[in-house]
Amino acid sequence: QVLIEIDSQNDKLIFTIKNQVENQGLGEISHFFEKGFSTKANGKNHGLGLYNAKMLVNRYHGEITVALEEMEESQYISFVVTI
C-alpha cells in the first residue's frame, strides 16, 4: 500500500510518499541515496533512482529524507521531499 500526501508550509511544498515494507532495517536506509545502491538482489537494477531524485532536489535547494514508521501494525518507509 502506497500513501501520498501533499502539503505546504512556510512557502515550501512538502511531498510525502509512504510505502509499506517488510523487514527493512535502519542501516540499509542510510544508503538509499548513494549512487548504485539497490535493495533488489536480481543484479539488473542500477540504483540510480533515489540518487537522481536527491540530486534534483538539491539543485532546487530542497531536502529529501527517509525514515521508517509504524502505522496500524505495519512498517512503512517514508520519503519526505521539501522544496
C-alpha positions as CSV (number, residue, x, y, z in Angstrom):
1,Q,0.0,0.0,0.0
2,V,1.3,3.4,-1.0
3,L,0.2,6.7,0.7
4,I,0.9,10.1,-0.9
5,E,0.4,13.4,0.9
6,I,1.0,16.9,-0.4
7,D,1.1,19.9,1.9
8,S,2.7,23.4,2.2
9,Q,4.5,25.2,5.0
10,N,6.5,28.4,5.1
11,D,6.2,28.9,1.3
12,K,7.6,25.4,0.6
13,L,5.9,22.3,-0.9
14,I,6.1,19.1,1.1
15,F,5.5,15.8,-0.7
16,T,5.3,12.7,1.5
17,I,5.3,9.2,0.0
18,K,4.9,6.2,2.3
19,N,5.3,2.6,1.1
20,Q,4.6,-0.5,3.1
21,V,7.6,-2.6,3.6
22,E,8.7,-5.8,5.4
23,N,11.9,-6.4,7.3
24,Q,13.6,-3.1,6.3
25,G,16.5,-2.1,8.6
26,L,17.7,1.3,9.6
27,G,21.2,0.5,8.4
28,E,20.1,-0.1,4.9
29,I,18.0,3.1,4.5
30,S,21.1,5.1,5.4
31,H,22.5,4.1,2.0
32,F,19.4,4.7,-0.1
33,F,20.7,7.9,-1.7
34,E,24.1,6.5,-2.7
35,K,24.8,6.1,-6.4
36,G,24.5,2.5,-7.3
37,F,22.8,1.3,-4.2
38,S,19.8,-1.1,-4.7
39,T,17.8,-3.2,-2.3
40,K,16.9,-5.5,-5.2
41,A,19.0,-8.6,-5.5
42,N,18.5,-9.5,-9.1
43,G,21.5,-7.6,-10.4
44,K,19.6,-5.9,-13.2
45,N,18.9,-2.7,-11.2
46,H,21.2,0.3,-11.3
47,G,20.4,2.0,-8.0
48,L,20.2,5.5,-9.6
49,G,16.5,6.5,-9.0
50,L,16.9,7.9,-5.4
51,Y,20.4,9.2,-6.1
52,N,19.0,11.2,-9.1
53,A,16.0,12.3,-7.0
54,K,18.3,13.7,-4.4
55,M,20.5,15.5,-6.9
56,L,17.4,17.1,-8.5
57,V,16.0,18.1,-5.1
58,N,19.4,19.6,-4.1
59,R,19.6,21.6,-7.3
60,Y,16.4,23.4,-6.2
61,H,17.7,23.9,-2.7
62,G,15.3,21.4,-1.3
63,E,15.6,18.4,1.1
64,I,14.7,14.8,0.8
65,T,14.7,12.5,3.9
66,V,13.8,8.9,4.5
67,A,12.5,7.2,7.7
68,L,10.8,4.1,8.9
69,E,7.4,4.4,10.5
70,E,5.0,2.1,12.3
71,M,1.3,2.6,11.3
72,E,-1.6,0.3,12.1
73,E,0.8,-2.6,13.0
74,S,2.6,-2.3,9.7
75,Q,6.0,-0.9,8.8
76,Y,6.3,1.9,6.2
77,I,9.2,3.6,4.6
78,S,8.5,7.3,4.4
79,F,10.2,9.7,1.9
80,V,9.6,13.4,2.5
81,V,10.6,16.0,-0.2
82,T,10.5,19.6,0.8
83,I,11.0,22.2,-2.0
